[in-house]
């Protein structure tokens, strides 16, 4: 169980629920499959994949949870085709055009009729809570999906005091300085991918991949006033990722030192493997996340 992206939310108050208490709260939002006329369903499912399994997997004081979203697939092209046919029939029969409100009512009727026969698409989204360090970590590159999970968690807990992490220095300014000076911190190695964006209203953007970021053309863009808003880096030869100017982490890779550590642990079954991987991953991120904040001048606690 290795996260591929990190959307980070910081607890602004202590998270005090035990695993048992959290399990009890999440039961109120356990996933229920879509009904025949229900276009979407969202809820908690067992991280280990068993439908009736526990909704909280606790390891080392950290709690893994998993949201499941089911959505009926109803192509707009199919709805529009049927709608066009029905409108044509009505207009031919009545001899008058179908008004906007009637069109919308017809569309709703068609969707209502087709939903029971629509295919379903399901997707899991994992996250874990680190109560001691005060993090909610979501395995997603999408702010929308992370907020959906946080909103569902807030609904079940009745309160979820979290906020995006705030740091003393603007990440874009700091990453720009790393690239312009060619001197990132000792534990950071710049890789071969970045995104540069102009600070004016037009916001012209340059994306570079598999490129020597010390090349003169990159420096020319920086001198012209563009800032680094995404940068591929390596942390201590342990983690590789693309960091953006909101402290979002995408395409996260756990490098050889960590993978070797996981391989050395023998697991009797899938549950033990999940537990071992979660333990190693969360311990590594517990060491990394404070360093991430330090890279940008430390946490801005006044905004917590």
Backbone as CSV, one residue per row, in Angstrom:
resi,resn,N_x,N_y,N_z,CA_x,CA_y,CA_z,C_x,C_y,C_z
1,UNK,0.863,-1.179,0.000,0.000,0.000,0.000,0.901,1.231,0.000
2,UNK,1.173,1.746,-1.173,2.056,2.901,-1.318,1.291,4.036,-1.987
3,UNK,1.240,5.178,-1.324,0.565,6.332,-1.903,1.364,6.827,-3.114
4,UNK,0.636,7.310,-4.130,1.262,7.826,-5.341,1.206,9.349,-5.413
5,UNK,0.374,9.948,-4.591,0.260,11.409,-4.519,-0.014,11.765,-3.063
6,UNK,0.271,12.999,-2.706,-0.035,13.460,-1.351,-0.772,14.794,-1.410
7,UNK,-2.005,14.799,-0.928,-2.715,16.039,-0.636,-2.704,16.173,0.880
8,UNK,-2.135,17.259,1.368,-1.859,17.392,2.796,-2.847,18.352,3.452
9,UNK,-3.405,17.915,4.565,-4.252,18.767,5.399,-3.717,18.708,6.823
10,UNK,-3.648,19.870,7.432,-3.056,20.007,8.766,-4.165,20.148,9.799
11,UNK,-4.143,19.335,10.845,-5.099,19.512,11.934,-4.762,20.794,12.689
12,UNK,-5.768,21.605,12.908,-5.579,22.847,13.661,-5.931,22.661,15.128
13,UNK,-6.491,21.508,15.455,-6.723,21.093,16.843,-6.317,19.637,16.972
14,UNK,-6.028,19.204,18.156,-5.575,17.830,18.371,-6.664,16.836,17.973
15,UNK,-6.257,15.766,17.303,-7.168,14.680,16.961,-7.073,13.663,18.093
16,UNK,-8.164,13.472,18.827,-8.109,12.701,20.065,-8.847,11.374,20.017
17,UNK,-9.484,11.048,18.902,-10.236,9.797,18.833,-9.307,8.603,18.766
18,UNK,-9.680,7.545,19.463,-8.971,6.275,19.347,-9.415,5.578,18.065
19,UNK,-8.719,4.516,17.705,-9.109,3.743,16.521,-10.528,3.211,16.677
20,UNK,-10.873,2.758,17.892,-12.212,2.206,18.140,-13.282,3.285,18.011
21,UNK,-12.990,4.454,18.562,-13.969,5.546,18.471,-14.120,6.028,17.033
22,UNK,-13.018,6.078,16.299,-13.078,6.486,14.898,-13.881,5.472,14.091
23,UNK,-13.663,4.191,14.367,-14.419,3.138,13.691,-15.922,3.326,13.910
24,UNK,-16.299,3.622,15.129,-17.713,3.802,15.452,-18.310,4.979,14.684
25,UNK,-17.559,6.061,14.584,-18.058,7.235,13.855,-18.168,6.962,12.352
26,UNK,-17.195,6.259,11.810,-17.199,5.998,10.371,-18.308,5.045,9.963
27,UNK,-18.745,4.210,10.890,-19.835,3.280,10.576,-21.085,4.024,10.116
28,UNK,-21.260,5.256,10.596,-22.436,6.034,10.182,-22.372,6.430,8.711
29,UNK,-21.179,6.318,8.122,-21.022,6.678,6.716,-20.460,5.539,5.888
30,UNK,-20.713,4.297,6.349,-20.222,3.141,5.591,-20.858,3.131,4.204
31,UNK,-20.097,2.712,3.215,-20.553,2.715,1.830,-21.760,1.801,1.626
32,UNK,-22.734,2.317,0.909,-23.887,1.540,0.471,-23.965,1.647,-1.049
33,UNK,-24.090,0.521,-1.759,-24.135,0.577,-3.227,-25.281,1.450,-3.720
34,UNK,-25.130,1.983,-4.911,-26.166,2.808,-5.524,-27.473,2.033,-5.654
35,UNK,-28.573,2.696,-5.334,-29.875,2.138,-5.657,-30.129,2.274,-7.157
36,UNK,-31.204,1.677,-7.619,-31.458,1.650,-9.062,-31.603,3.041,-9.664
37,UNK,-32.116,3.998,-8.879,-32.318,5.356,-9.391,-31.332,6.356,-8.792
38,UNK,-30.292,5.856,-8.161,-29.310,6.711,-7.495,-28.087,6.879,-8.399
39,UNK,-27.754,8.103,-8.820,-26.638,8.280,-9.763,-25.258,8.111,-9.131
40,UNK,-25.149,8.303,-7.804,-23.840,8.240,-7.166,-23.981,7.847,-5.709
41,UNK,-22.996,7.117,-5.186,-22.965,6.783,-3.769,-21.529,6.919,-3.266
42,UNK,-21.389,7.348,-2.016,-20.067,7.600,-1.440,-20.085,7.132,0.011
43,UNK,-18.998,6.498,0.441,-18.932,6.068,1.829,-17.627,5.364,2.123
44,UNK,-17.503,4.932,3.366,-16.270,4.286,3.818,-16.327,2.784,3.552
45,UNK,-15.178,2.254,3.192,-15.041,0.819,3.010,-13.782,0.358,3.722
46,UNK,-13.650,-0.944,3.921,-12.499,-1.481,4.649,-11.222,-1.262,3.838
47,UNK,-10.180,-0.683,4.418,-8.922,-0.504,3.679,-8.353,-1.815,3.148
48,UNK,-8.592,-2.907,3.866,-8.075,-4.202,3.433,-8.956,-4.871,2.396
49,UNK,-10.064,-4.254,2.048,-10.844,-4.730,0.928,-12.001,-5.653,1.237
50,UNK,-12.159,-6.096,2.477,-13.282,-6.964,2.823,-14.506,-6.099,3.100
51,UNK,-15.617,-6.424,2.465,-16.816,-5.586,2.574,-17.261,-5.387,4.016
52,UNK,-17.130,-6.427,4.828,-17.590,-6.335,6.212,-16.436,-6.099,7.179
53,UNK,-15.262,-5.752,6.658,-14.086,-5.576,7.502,-14.096,-4.249,8.229
54,UNK,-13.143,-4.064,9.154,-13.061,-2.797,9.892,-12.738,-1.638,8.973
55,UNK,-13.303,-0.487,9.277,-13.123,0.705,8.456,-11.859,1.475,8.816
56,UNK,-11.196,1.069,9.894,-9.966,1.728,10.336,-8.885,0.660,10.478
57,UNK,-7.760,0.885,9.810,-6.607,-0.002,9.966,-5.539,0.792,10.714
58,UNK,-5.282,0.406,11.949,-4.369,1.150,12.813,-3.005,0.474,12.854
59,UNK,-1.960,1.267,12.658,-0.580,0.794,12.752,0.277,1.923,13.292
60,UNK,1.006,1.647,14.352,1.923,2.644,14.894,1.256,3.929,15.315
61,UNK,-0.008,3.851,15.739,-0.721,5.049,16.166,-1.302,5.859,15.037
62,UNK,-1.191,5.360,13.802,-1.758,6.054,12.637,-2.919,5.239,12.097
63,UNK,-3.902,5.922,11.494,-5.152,5.272,11.109,-5.370,5.382,9.599
64,UNK,-5.344,4.251,8.918,-5.654,4.233,7.494,-7.156,4.089,7.313
65,UNK,-7.717,4.898,6.416,-9.130,4.817,6.074,-9.246,4.792,4.557
66,UNK,-10.412,4.423,4.063,-10.590,4.317,2.618,-12.015,4.679,2.245
67,UNK,-12.157,5.612,1.317,-13.471,6.010,0.797,-13.713,5.300,-0.532
68,UNK,-14.965,4.953,-0.766,-15.356,4.307,-2.020,-16.452,5.137,-2.676
69,UNK,-16.242,5.464,-3.930,-17.229,6.230,-4.695,-17.743,5.364,-5.834
70,UNK,-19.055,5.230,-5.929,-19.679,4.528,-7.042,-20.497,5.531,-7.835
71,UNK,-20.335,5.501,-9.137,-21.040,6.460,-9.992,-21.603,5.737,-11.201
72,UNK,-22.856,5.997,-11.499,-23.479,5.417,-12.686,-22.947,6.126,-13.937
73,UNK,-22.606,5.340,-14.936,-22.076,5.892,-16.182,-23.210,6.020,-17.179
74,UNK,-23.550,7.260,-17.474,-24.645,7.546,-18.390,-24.136,8.564,-19.410
75,UNK,-23.638,8.099,-20.552,-23.024,9.020,-21.526,-23.993,10.121,-21.966
76,UNK,-23.493,11.326,-21.989,-24.318,12.470,-22.405,-24.803,12.304,-23.844
77,UNK,-23.983,11.663,-24.677,-24.367,11.490,-26.075,-25.620,10.632,-26.207
78,UNK,-25.753,9.618,-25.330,-26.937,8.753,-25.366,-28.172,9.540,-24.935
79,UNK,-28.032,10.291,-23.827,-29.152,11.096,-23.333,-29.584,12.101,-24.396
80,UNK,-28.599,12.781,-25.001,-28.921,13.809,-25.996,-29.590,13.217,-27.238
81,UNK,-29.163,12.023,-27.641,-29.763,11.381,-28.809,-31.238,11.060,-28.571
82,UNK,-31.524,10.492,-27.401,-32.914,10.158,-27.077,-33.732,11.432,-26.922
83,UNK,-33.129,12.453,-26.289,-33.820,13.725,-26.084,-34.185,14.365,-27.429
84,UNK,-33.259,14.338,-28.354,-33.511,14.916,-29.677,-34.683,14.220,-30.365
85,UNK,-34.711,12.896,-30.240,-35.805,12.130,-30.852,-37.152,12.488,-30.225
86,UNK,-37.186,12.575,-28.902,-38.442,12.885,-28.218,-38.928,14.287,-28.554
87,UNK,-38.006,15.241,-28.613,-38.381,16.616,-28.950,-38.958,16.672,-30.360
88,UNK,-38.316,15.963,-31.283,-38.798,15.948,-32.663,-40.210,15.359,-32.741
89,UNK,-40.472,14.297,-31.979,-41.803,13.681,-31.963,-42.853,14.651,-31.433
90,UNK,-42.529,15.328,-30.336,-43.479,16.253,-29.706,-43.766,17.434,-30.628
91,UNK,-42.719,17.990,-31.214,-42.907,19.153,-32.081,-43.705,18.799,-33.339
92,UNK,-43.486,17.583,-33.841,-44.250,17.153,-35.013,-45.713,16.949,-34.667
93,UNK,-45.970,16.385,-33.473,-47.342,16.100,-33.045,-48.101,17.379,-32.705
94,UNK,-47.430,18.317,-32.002,-48.101,19.536,-31.541,-47.994,20.691,-32.532
95,UNK,-46.961,20.643,-33.344,-46.771,21.727,-34.292,-46.198,22.978,-33.675
96,UNK,-45.707,22.887,-32.448,-45.096,24.040,-31.765,-43.756,23.606,-31.170
97,UNK,-42.804,24.559,-31.021,-41.497,24.191,-30.466,-41.589,23.846,-28.977
98,UNK,-40.708,22.949,-28.562,-40.620,22.562,-27.150,-39.845,23.634,-26.403
99,UNK,-40.427,24.151,-25.327,-39.781,25.206,-24.553,-38.660,24.642,-23.663
100,UNK,-37.832,25.580,-23.145,-36.654,25.190,-22.376,-37.008,24.358,-21.146
101,UNK,-38.030,24.782,-20.381,-38.406,24.042,-19.169,-38.872,22.636,-19.500
102,UNK,-39.601,22.500,-20.616,-40.075,21.185,-21.019,-38.902,20.305,-21.457
103,UNK,-37.925,20.912,-22.117,-36.730,20.166,-22.514,-36.019,19.590,-21.284
104,UNK,-35.872,20.429,-20.245,-35.188,19.984,-19.027,-35.963,18.870,-18.341
105,UNK,-37.293,18.985,-18.339,-38.110,17.926,-17.736,-37.972,16.623,-18.513
106,UNK,-37.928,16.729,-19.835,-37.727,15.535,-20.663,-36.369,14.895,-20.387
107,UNK,-35.339,15.726,-20.240,-34.001,15.211,-19.947,-33.992,14.443,-18.624
108,UNK,-34.623,15.026,-17.601,-34.694,14.361,-16.303,-35.431,13.028,-16.403
109,UNK,-36.511,13.000,-17.172,-37.271,11.752,-17.347,-36.420,10.678,-18.030
110,UNK,-35.646,11.089,-19.009,-34.790,10.136,-19.727,-33.719,9.564,-18.798
111,UNK,-33.090,10.446,-18.029,-32.064,9.992,-17.082,-32.682,9.036,-16.069
112,UNK,-33.853,9.380,-15.564,-34.573,8.545,-14.592,-34.865,7.165,-15.189
113,UNK,-35.187,7.140,-16.465,-35.516,5.880,-17.139,-34.269,5.031,-17.392
114,UNK,-33.136,5.688,-17.698,-31.925,4.957,-18.078,-31.069,4.502,-16.885
115,UNK,-31.167,5.225,-15.763,-30.289,4.942,-14.625,-30.298,3.469,-14.173
116,UNK,-31.458,2.823,-14.054,-31.436,1.425,-13.596,-30.644,0.493,-14.507
117,UNK,-30.441,0.883,-15.764,-29.726,0.029,-16.708,-28.281,0.487,-16.930
118,UNK,-27.883,1.551,-16.257,-26.543,2.105,-16.477,-25.478,1.257,-15.780
119,UNK,-24.294,1.230,-16.367,-23.161,0.577,-15.729,-22.644,1.453,-14.588
120,UNK,-21.984,0.810,-13.618,-21.413,1.534,-12.482,-19.890,1.518,-12.551
121,UNK,-19.309,2.613,-12.097,-17.853,2.720,-12.006,-17.509,3.026,-10.558
122,UNK,-16.592,2.256,-9.988,-16.209,2.478,-8.589,-14.727,2.820,-8.507
123,UNK,-14.401,3.647,-7.514,-13.006,4.037,-7.300,-12.766,4.237,-5.807
124,UNK,-11.644,3.702,-5.329,-11.259,3.861,-3.928,-10.304,5.035,-3.770
125,UNK,-10.372,5.658,-2.613,-9.447,6.738,-2.279,-8.975,6.525,-0.847
126,UNK,-7.673,6.314,-0.693,-7.089,6.046,0.618,-6.589,7.344,1.261
127,UNK,-6.610,7.334,2.575,-6.054,8.442,3.350,-5.646,7.889,4.711
128,UNK,-4.780,8.616,5.397,-4.502,8.200,6.775,-4.379,9.429,7.670
129,UNK,-4.687,9.193,8.918,-4.621,10.221,9.955,-3.413,9.930,10.834
130,UNK,-2.580,10.932,11.041,-1.465,10.832,11.986,-1.794,11.771,13.153
131,UNK,-2.408,11.247,14.219,-2.848,12.122,15.311,-1.698,12.829,16.025
132,UNK,-0.554,12.148,16.171,0.568,12.734,16.913,1.165,13.905,16.148
133,UNK,1.416,13.705,14.857,2.020,14.765,14.057,0.987,15.769,13.550
134,UNK,-0.300,15.387,13.569,-1.353,16.320,13.179,-1.565,16.452,11.686
135,UNK,-1.574,15.315,10.980,-1.765,15.339,9.529,-2.933,14.455,9.114
136,UNK,-3.658,14.918,8.102,-4.548,14.079,7.314,-3.924,14.038,5.925
137,UNK,-3.494,12.845,5.515,-2.764,12.673,4.263,-3.638,11.873,3.302
138,UNK,-3.953,12.456,2.140,-4.842,11.830,1.165,-4.043,11.444,-0.073
139,UNK,-4.258,10.238,-0.551,-3.547,9.759,-1.745,-4.271,10.253,-2.997
140,UNK,-4.115,11.534,-3.277,-4.800,12.118,-4.436,-4.047,13.335,-4.940
141,UNK,-4.042,13.492,-6.254,-3.494,14.705,-6.858,-4.580,15.735,-7.101
142,UNK,-5.825,15.388,-6.775,-6.977,16.251,-7.046,-7.462,16.906,-5.762
143,UNK,-7.453,18.227,-5.732,-7.966,18.950,-4.570,-9.449,18.660,-4.373
144,UNK,-10.179,18.490,-5.462,-11.615,18.225,-5.384,-11.889,16.885,-4.701
145,UNK,-11.153,15.855,-5.073,-11.346,14.533,-4.471,-10.930,14.528,-3.004
146,UNK,-9.847,15.236,-2.698,-9.403,15.317,-1.304,-10.432,16.028,-0.441
147,UNK,-11.015,17.104,-0.989,-12.030,17.839,-0.237,-13.290,17.005,-0.067
148,UNK,-13.621,16.193,-1.071,-14.783,15.316,-0.953,-14.587,14.326,0.189
149,UNK,-13.388,13.735,0.270,-13.100,12.811,1.370,-13.139,13.539,2.710
150,UNK,-12.521,14.712,2.782,-12.510,15.468,4.037,-13.930,15.869,4.445
151,UNK,-14.761,16.222,3.478,-16.137,16.616,3.784,-16.936,15.442,4.334
152,UNK,-16.725,14.252,3.761,-17.429,13.067,4.256,-16.945,12.698,5.655
153,UNK,-15.641,12.862,5.884,-15.093,12.599,7.212,-15.654,13.602,8.220
154,UNK,-15.747,14.843,7.812,-16.313,15.882,8.687,-17.767,15.565,9.022
155,UNK,-18.511,15.074,8.050,-19.906,14.719,8.277,-20.029,13.600,9.316
156,UNK,-19.136,12.621,9.242,-19.205,11.490,10.180,-18.716,11.871,11.580
157,UNK,-17.711,12.738,11.634,-17.131,13.120,12.929,-17.829,14.334,13.534
158,UNK,-18.648,15.016,12.724,-19.351,16.244,13.113,-18.423,17.450,13.219
159,UNK,-17.118,17.199,13.158,-16.150,18.290,13.173,-14.839,17.753,12.606
160,UNK,-14.182,18.553,11.795,-12.871,18.168,11.262,-12.046,19.441,11.091
161,UNK,-11.355,19.867,12.154,-10.591,21.120,12.090,-9.274,20.938,11.345
162,UNK,-9.326,21.042,10.022,-8.128,20.913,9.201,-8.026,22.102,8.264
163,UNK,-6.806,22.358,7.811,-6.558,23.432,6.850,-5.348,23.053,6.019
164,UNK,-5.210,23.691,4.880,-4.006,23.479,4.089,-2.787,23.945,4.878
165,UNK,-1.664,23.263,4.760,-0.468,23.703,5.496,-0.018,25.079,5.028
166,UNK,0.402,25.884,5.970,0.849,27.242,5.677,2.305,27.390,6.116
167,UNK,3.128,27.963,5.247,4.552,28.104,5.541,4.957,29.575,5.479
168,UNK,6.156,29.850,6.001,6.618,31.231,6.129,6.991,31.858,4.783
169,UNK,7.537,31.062,3.867,7.984,31.582,2.578,7.149,30.982,1.455
170,UNK,6.902,31.771,0.421,6.147,31.279,-0.733,6.906,30.151,-1.417
171,UNK,6.290,28.973,-1.559,6.987,27.873,-2.226,7.497,28.226,-3.612
172,UNK,6.717,28.993,-4.395,7.158,29.350,-5.741,8.448,30.175,-5.690
173,UNK,8.535,31.095,-4.736,9.745,31.919,-4.618,10.951,31.077,-4.230
174,UNK,10.745,30.166,-3.291,11.850,29.323,-2.831,12.325,28.395,-3.942
175,UNK,11.397,27.728,-4.633,11.799,26.812,-5.706,12.461,27.565,-6.849
176,UNK,12.005,28.789,-7.112,12.643,29.613,-8.135,14.083,29.918,-7.748
177,UNK,14.298,30.201,-6.482,15.654,30.487,-5.998,16.560,29.263,-6.128
178,UNK,16.012,28.084,-5.805,16.803,26.860,-5.965,17.296,26.720,-7.394
179,UNK,16.386,26.957,-8.331,16.723,26.739,-9.734,17.629,27.851,-10.256
180,UNK,17.367,29.073,-9.865,18.169,30.205,-10.347,19.600,30.134,-9.825
181,UNK,19.746,29.761,-8.556,21.080,29.719,-7.941,21.784,28.392,-8.166
182,UNK,21.020,27.373,-8.559,21.616,26.041,-8.693,22.097,25.501,-7.372
183,UNK,21.451,25.922,-6.285,21.919,25.528,-4.956,20.740,25.194,-4.050
184,UNK,20.075,24.068,-4.288,18.996,23.651,-3.393,19.570,23.183,-2.060
185,UNK,18.750,22.972,-1.046,19.243,22.445,0.232,19.975,21.121,0.042
186,UNK,20.806,20.773,1.010,21.676,19.597,0.896,20.898,18.310,0.697
187,UNK,19.688,18.228,1.259,18.925,16.978,1.149,17.978,16.959,-0.048
188,UNK,18.067,17.974,-0.910,17.210,18.060,-2.090,18.062,18.023,-3.355
189,UNK,17.712,17.122,-4.262,18.355,17.080,-5.579,17.297,17.406,-6.630
190,UNK,17.593,18.375,-7.471,16.658,18.758,-8.534,16.772,17.755,-9.673
191,UNK,15.621,17.295,-10.171,15.609,16.341,-11.264,15.395,17.069,-12.595
192,UNK,14.678,16.490,-13.526,14.677,17.031,-14.897,13.297,17.473,-15.373
193,UNK,12.469,17.961,-14.453,11.126,18.383,-14.842,10.724,19.610,-14.041
194,UNK,10.089,20.558,-14.689,9.594,21.735,-13.977,8.493,22.398,-14.798
195,UNK,7.778,23.295,-14.137,6.809,24.156,-14.806,7.074,25.577,-14.344
196,UNK,7.224,26.478,-15.302,7.480,27.886,-15.018,6.279,28.699,-15.455
197,UNK,5.933,29.713,-14.666,4.780,30.527,-14.998,5.096,31.998,-14.761
198,UNK,4.686,32.821,-15.713,4.868,34.264,-15.566,3.939,34.801,-14.477
199,UNK,4.362,35.850,-13.835,3.581,36.401,-12.720,2.608,37.481,-13.170
200,UNK,2.574,37.797,-14.456,1.634,38.809,-14.925,0.252,38.183,-15.134
201,UNK,-0.688,38.994,-15.588,-2.070,38.529,-15.731,-2.212,37.404,-16.752
202,UNK,-1.402,37.433,-17.801,-1.507,36.398,-18.824,-1.006,35.055,-18.321
203,UNK,-0.020,35.066,-17.434,0.465,33.835,-16.821,1.011,32.827,-17.820
204,UNK,1.822,33.279,-18.770,2.422,32.375,-19.754,3.166,31.254,-19.034
205,UNK,3.001,30.023,-19.530,3.518,28.850,-18.844,4.468,28.064,-19.739
206,UNK,5.572,27.621,-19.154,6.544,26.776,-19.839,6.644,25.462,-19.061
207,UNK,6.482,24.340,-19.761,6.622,23.031,-19.123,7.820,22.303,-19.714
208,UNK,8.677,21.805,-18.846,9.890,21.104,-19.282,9.910,19.713,-18.669
209,UNK,10.237,18.731,-19.478,10.329,17.359,-19.003,11.542,16.706,-19.648
210,UNK,12.271,15.915,-18.860,13.511,15.293,-19.337,14.448,16.357,-19.912
211,UNK,14.623,17.406,-19.147,15.374,18.578,-19.611,16.411,18.957,-18.556
212,UNK,17.554,19.408,-19.008,18.585,19.926,-18.109,18.111,21.289,-17.589
213,UNK,17.720,21.326,-16.321,17.136,22.559,-15.791,18.178,23.625,-15.464
214,UNK,19.455,23.282,-15.646,20.499,24.300,-15.482,20.861,24.948,-16.817
215,UNK,20.163,24.557,-17.879,20.460,25.069,-19.220,20.159,26.568,-19.315
216,UNK,20.860,27.273,-20.207,20.685,28.731,-20.321,19.256,29.158,-20.610
217,UNK,18.506,28.379,-21.420,17.144,28.805,-21.752,16.240,28.826,-20.520
218,UNK,16.495,27.928,-19.571,15.722,27.936,-18.324,16.065,29.184,-17.522
219,UNK,17.357,29.488,-17.432,17.789,30.679,-16.710,17.217,31.945,-17.347
220,UNK,17.113,31.947,-18.678,16.548,33.121,-19.369,15.092,33.345,-18.958
221,UNK,14.336,32.264,-18.859,12.936,32.379,-18.435,12.850,32.909,-17.002
222,UNK,13.733,32.446,-16.134,13.727,32.913,-14.744,14.087,34.398,-14.674
223,UNK,15.088,34.788,-15.459,15.495,36.196,-15.477,14.399,37.093,-16.046
224,UNK,13.547,36.513,-16.895,12.438,37.281,-17.472,11.263,37.416,-16.512
225,UNK,11.383,36.770,-15.340,10.356,36.951,-14.314,9.439,35.769,-14.076
226,UNK,9.683,34.665,-14.744,8.839,33.488,-14.497,9.238,32.831,-13.179
227,UNK,8.248,32.203,-12.541,8.479,31.498,-11.284,8.293,30.000,-11.477
228,UNK,8.943,29.241,-10.611,8.782,27.792,-10.617,7.529,27.439,-9.829
229,UNK,6.548,26.823,-10.477,5.323,26.430,-9.784,5.223,24.908,-9.628
230,UNK,6.072,24.182,-10.354,6.190,22.739,-10.164,7.640,22.352,-10.399
231,UNK,8.130,21.427,-9.560,9.533,21.039,-9.681,9.696,19.593,-9.238
232,UNK,10.348,18.794,-10.088,10.641,17.396,-9.734,11.919,17.369,-8.907
233,UNK,11.844,16.745,-7.750,12.997,16.689,-6.851,13.130,15.294,-6.248
234,UNK,14.275,15.091,-5.633,14.588,13.860,-4.900,14.994,14.273,-3.497
235,UNK,14.397,13.619,-2.498,14.734,13.937,-1.106,15.564,12.806,-0.503
236,UNK,16.833,13.087,-0.237,17.724,12.160,0.465,17.832,10.783,-0.185
237,UNK,17.619,10.714,-1.480,17.634,9.422,-2.183,16.631,8.439,-1.597
238,UNK,15.563,8.984,-1.019,14.538,8.128,-0.423,13.172,8.340,-1.069
239,UNK,12.889,9.592,-1.420,11.619,9.919,-2.060,11.875,10.742,-3.313
240,UNK,11.133,10.453,-4.372,11.148,11.282,-5.559,9.726,11.739,-5.844
241,UNK,9.554,12.995,-6.284,8.199,13.517,-6.481,8.244,14.840,-7.226
242,UNK,7.071,15.260,-7.671,6.900,16.595,-8.241,6.178,17.438,-7.196
243,UNK,6.804,18.525,-6.806,6.270,19.422,-5.777,5.691,20.655,-6.438
244,UNK,4.475,21.056,-6.036,3.898,22.263,-6.626,3.858,23.395,-5.598
245,UNK,3.402,24.543,-6.055,3.473,25.747,-5.218,2.405,25.800,-4.135
246,UNK,1.575,24.747,-4.018,0.622,24.654,-2.902,1.045,23.572,-1.914
247,UNK,2.267,23.051,-2.081,2.801,21.933,-1.297,2.096,20.619,-1.626
248,UNK,1.459,20.552,-2.785,0.929,19.281,-3.271,2.056,18.439,-3.840
249,UNK,1.975,17.144,-3.628,3.026,16.227,-4.078,2.411,15.224,-5.042
250,UNK,2.967,15.177,-6.233,2.436,14.300,-7.283,3.509,13.331,-7.751
251,UNK,3.050,12.193,-8.271,3.930,11.146,-8.794,5.006,10.776,-7.776
252,UNK,4.543,10.487,-6.577,5.444,10.135,-5.477,6.060,8.758,-5.715
253,UNK,7.373,8.672,-5.532,8.087,7.406,-5.666,8.879,7.138,-4.388
254,UNK,8.701,5.954,-3.840,9.506,5.511,-2.708,10.699,4.761,-3.286
255,UNK,11.895,5.288,-3.079,13.070,4.830,-3.807,13.681,3.571,-3.193
256,UNK,14.789,3.146,-3.771,15.324,1.804,-3.488,15.548,1.528,-2.004
257,UNK,16.047,2.521,-1.267,16.337,2.290,0.149,15.084,1.877,0.908
258,UNK,13.963,2.465,0.557,12.700,2.149,1.233,12.119,0.852,0.688
259,UNK,12.176,0.660,-0.620,11.645,-0.569,-1.202,12.419,-1.791,-0.712
260,UNK,13.730,-1.637,-0.542,14.530,-2.752,-0.008,14.104,-3.079,1.411
261,UNK,13.802,-2.051,2.187,13.341,-2.255,3.556,12.033,-3.041,3.570
262,UNK,11.137,-2.711,2.657,9.859,-3.419,2.580,10.047,-4.852,2.126
263,UNK,10.950,-5.069,1.169,11.188,-6.413,0.647,11.777,-7.327,1.720
264,UNK,12.552,-6.759,2.624,13.192,-7.564,3.670,12.199,-8.107,4.690
265,UNK,10.997,-7.538,4.726,9.989,-7.990,5.687,9.154,-9.094,5.057
266,UNK,9.148,-10.255,5.687,8.335,-11.359,5.199,6.904,-11.206,5.695
267,UNK,5.964,-11.401,4.796,4.545,-11.280,5.148,3.841,-12.578,4.790
268,UNK,3.062,-13.075,5.746,2.385,-14.360,5.543,1.191,-14.243,4.609
269,UNK,0.565,-13.082,4.575,-0.623,-12.913,3.737,-0.762,-11.451,3.341
270,UNK,-1.836,-11.158,2.614,-2.063,-9.811,2.099,-2.231,-8.792,3.221
271,UNK,-2.875,-9.209,4.310,-3.096,-8.294,5.424,-1.771,-7.891,6.071
272,UNK,-0.890,-8.849,6.253,0.414,-8.551,6.850,1.242,-7.665,5.915
273,UNK,1.135,-7.917,4.600,1.866,-7.097,3.634,1.364,-5.659,3.678
274,UNK,0.050,-5.491,3.725,-0.557,-4.169,3.812,-0.064,-3.458,5.065
275,UNK,-0.069,-4.160,6.179,0.329,-3.576,7.454,1.794,-3.142,7.422
276,UNK,2.657,-4.007,6.862,4.081,-3.676,6.800,4.333,-2.476,5.901
277,UNK,3.692,-2.457,4.733,3.892,-1.341,3.803,3.373,-0.032,4.385
278,UNK,2.205,-0.086,5.033,1.643,1.121,5.647,2.568,1.640,6.740
279,UNK,3.110,0.726,7.538,4.001,1.131,8.619,5.250,1.817,8.079
280,UNK,5.873,1.209,7.066,7.098,1.789,6.497,6.794,3.124,5.827
281,UNK,5.724,3.165,5.037,5.373,4.394,4.329,5.072,5.532,5.295
282,UNK,4.250,5.273,6.300,3.846,6.347,7.212,5.011,6.820,8.077
283,UNK,5.912,5.915,8.440,7.107,6.316,9.193,7.999,7.214,8.338
284,UNK,8.149,6.853,7.075,8.979,7.657,6.181,8.371,9.043,5.989
285,UNK,7.070,9.098,5.804,6.420,10.395,5.611,6.417,11.206,6.898
286,UNK,6.365,10.535,8.039,6.448,11.250,9.320,7.797,11.941,9.467
287,UNK,8.845,11.342,8.897,10.167,11.981,8.925,10.267,13.086,7.876
288,UNK,9.601,12.891,6.746,9.730,13.837,5.634,8.892,15.102,5.796
289,UNK,7.660,14.991,6.264,6.751,16.140,6.246,7.255,17.323,7.071
290,UNK,7.838,17.121,8.257,8.415,18.284,8.955,9.539,18.933,8.149
291,UNK,10.324,18.117,7.448,11.398,18.663,6.604,10.820,19.475,5.453
292,UNK,9.697,19.000,4.910,9.038,19.732,3.827,8.675,21.143,4.287
293,UNK,8.118,21.253,5.472,7.765,22.579,5.996,9.006,23.434,6.217
294,UNK,10.082,22.812,6.687,11.322,23.547,6.943,11.921,24.121,5.663
295,UNK,11.729,23.421,4.554,12.272,23.905,3.280,11.747,25.280,2.919
296,UNK,10.578,25.633,3.460,9.937,26.896,3.116,9.800,27.801,4.337
297,UNK,10.823,27.748,5.175,10.901,28.665,6.305,10.183,28.199,7.551
298,UNK,9.632,26.996,7.518,8.908,26.473,8.674,7.419,26.798,8.605
299,UNK,6.665,26.175,9.482,5.228,26.319,9.473,4.797,27.685,9.993
300,UNK,3.809,28.241,9.347,3.250,29.520,9.780,2.161,29.223,10.796
301,UNK,2.540,29.108,12.043,1.601,28.696,13.082,0.561,29.751,13.390
302,UNK,0.816,31.000,12.986,-0.178,32.052,13.246,-1.464,31.809,12.494
303,UNK,-1.395,31.036,11.370,-2.566,30.774,10.559,-3.218,29.458,10.900
304,UNK,-2.703,28.746,11.862,-3.292,27.460,12.233,-4.507,27.656,13.102
